Amino acid sequence: MALDKFILAAITTSPKKVPSGVAVFHCDSKEEMDKITTNLEAILDGIAHSLTEDLYVIVKH
């Protein structure tokens, strides 16, 4: 059985909104969050999805 769809990482400026069981990147600002999200999206070969204005997840489809 292969995992086809899963969360690779969460990037946030609000640690209270992060799902458990995933790598979490805490950022001090929206600009830092956007930069880290863009870099991780390329590094992890995933797709970034904005769940709220202060939480992104990188998902493998």
C-alpha angles and dihedrals in degrees: 000000000000127000107239101172126030143134113262099183145347124222119195149157089205112059092190091070098055122116116236123245097039136096108267128204114196115205132193096215144019090250092054090046092052092049095048091045092053093048095046092047089060096039095048095039090232139123123257118225124188109221094175134351089271101038132065128174127200109219131192109218 
